Amino acid sequence: MMFDSPMHIDQIGAPLSPEGRRIMCSFFDKRQSVIISANAGTGKTTLLTNTIVETVIREVEKKGNYKVLDQIIAVTFTVEAARQMKEKVRKGLEKYFHGRESPEIMRLLQSLESESWISTIDALTARLVSLVCLDMQVPPGTEISEPHQIREMQQKVIEELRKNLHDQIESLEQAFPEDWESILSEGMHLMAMYLIGSKAFVKRMRESFALFYKHLESDKD
């Protein structure tokens, strides 16, 4: 089978290797799910960007769907990679729709920054949390901390726990003399991401410790 199906991105001279065209044809024409595994620098991001641009163009041209960028998720590991992907998508769309700067096209391009789901894993998680923050009992506007901020928060929490829960912490130190602090830190890692400060977390930990300590006492009896 020849994979020579025309692509809208051909009109803007987007880089597309024979293998890339075969993959895109499988995705668009045969409606197949596609998994791409390749070494760094082989063009995976370029292919993904081309696929996003082609998808947006098809949705606009065939269905009049100008909100398509709110329906595509593209996740990267770094902020810079997400920025570059958005920039490449923007340039591709601007090139294709050049001379057709209607209000709908302008809103489409603006939505790339305001509504698209092209982001890092952390940004995606934060956005999902914001959508269900009340159900999760997480304060609206909560931000996911950077790793160094989490480590600093963990140390503050441990210091406050030492002051407020001396007996329980002493029990932990006796039970796990070498690694109790690392165990506690690992347990705090996910929870700390969703807290603005350490006081609220200490309150939750105090309640958890009270319940844990109650079970310990009952086991002794």
N, C-alpha and C positions, 0 to 999 in steps of 0.2 A: 504494500500500500504506500502511495506517495503522500507525504505530509506537506502539501503545497497549498493548503487552504489559506486564502488571503486574510490578512489581519489588518485592523484599522491602524495599528502602530506602524505598519509598513509605510504609511503616508507621511510619517514624520521622521523616517529614517532611523527608527529605534534599533539598536544592536540586537540581532537575533540569530544565533547560530542554528545550523540544521538540527542539532539535538534539542535546542531550546524551542524551535518551531514544532518539533515532534511532540514535545511535552505539552506545549500550549494547545496544540490540536487535540491531544488526548483529553485535556481539561475542558476546552470549550466545545469541540465538535462531538466528542464521544461521551461527554459528561462523566468522565472518570475522576475518581479521587487520585491525587498525585503526591507521592513522597519523593523528595529529592535529597539524596545523600552524596556529598562530594567534598573534596578538600577545600581549604580556604583559598580564596582568589580564583575560583573556577567560574564565577559568575552567577552564583545562587541569588544574591541580592538583586542583581540586574534583572534576572529572569522574574523574580517576585515582583519587582517594580513594574516591569513590562506587563505582567499579568494583571496587576491592579489598574494600570492605565487602560488596558484593553477592556477590562470589565466595566470600568466607569464609562468609557466611550460607548460600548454596546448598550448599556442600560439607558444612557441618555438618548442615543440615536434610535433605538428600537422601541423603548418603552416610555420615553420622556421622564425617566426617573432621575431627578436632580438631587435626590437625597441618598444616593447610593453609597456615598462615603461613610454614612452612618451605619451601613450594613456590612462593612468589610472590616475584619480584624487582622492586623499584621503586627506581630510582636517581635521586638528585638531585645538584646541584652543591655545595650548601652544607649544613653541619651543621644550621643553623637550619631549612632547608627540610625536611630529613629528620625533625627533631624535630616540626615542625608536622604533617607528614603522619602520623606515628605517633600523634600526639595526636588528630587528626581521626578516624583509623581506630578508635582506642580508644573515643572518645566515641560513634561510630556503633554499634559492637558492644555497648557497655554499654547504650545506649538500646534496642537491639533485643532483647537478652537480659535485660532488666530483669525481675526476679522469677524468673529461672531460673538462679540462681547455684549450679549444680552443680559438683562438683570438676572435671569436664571443661571447663566454661565458664571456670572460674577459671584453669585451666592454659592454656587458649587465650589469655586476656587476658595472662597472664604471659609467654607465648611471644612476644608482640609485641616485648618488649624483649630477650629472651634468644635467640630463634631466628629471628626474621623477617629477611628480606633487604631491608628498607626502610632505605636508608643512602646515604651519599655514594659517589661513584666511588672515592675513596681507601679508604674503609672496606671496600667490596666487594672491591677488589683485595687489601687486606691479609688479609681473611678467606679469599679463594681461595688466596693464597700460604701461609697457615697450614695449609691442607689438604694441600698438596703440598710443604711446606718441605723434607722429606728428599730428595725427588726433585730439587728445585731446588738442593740443597746450601745452603739458607738456614737459619740458626739459628732454632729454634722461639722464638716470642715476639718476633721481629723486627717493629719498627714502621716504617711509612712516614713519613718525616720531612716536616715542613712546609717550604714553599719557602725561608724564611729560614734554617732549619736546614741545608738542603741547600747553600745558598750558603756558609754558614760552614764546612761540612764540605769543600766543594770548595777553599776557600782554604787550609784546613789541609793537605789532600792535596797541593796544588800546592807549598806550602812544604816539605813533607817530600820531595816528589819532587825539588825543587831541591837539597836537601841530599844525598839518597841516589843520585840519578841525574843528576849535574851534566852529564856529557858528552852524554847523550841529550837532556836538556832544552835544552842549548845547540844541538844539531843541529836540534831543533824550532824554536827561536827564529830560527835562520838560515833555515830553510825557509819559515817563516810568520812573518815579523817583526812583522806587525800584528795578526794574529788567532789565533795559536797557542793562547793561553790560553782564548779562547772556544770554540775547536774542542775542546780537551781537556775543558772544562767540560761541553759538550753531551754528549760521550761518557760522562762520568761521571754524568750526571743520573739515568738509569734505574738504573744499577748502585748508585749511592749510596743510593737509596731502600731497598735491601734489606740495608744494612750497618749494624751498630750503631755502629761506630767507623771511623776512617780507617786504622788500622794494617793491618787485614785487606785493605782495598782497595789500600793501597800495595804490599802483598805481591803481590797479583794484577797490579797495574800493572807491578811490577818484572819479573815473569815475562813479561808481554806485551811490555815494552820489550826484554827480552833476546832474545826471539824476533824482534821487529821489527828490532832492530839486527843480528842474525845474518843476516837476509835482505838488509839493506842492504849488509853487508860482502860477502856472496856475489855480489850484483849488481855490485859494483865489480870483483871478480875476473873 
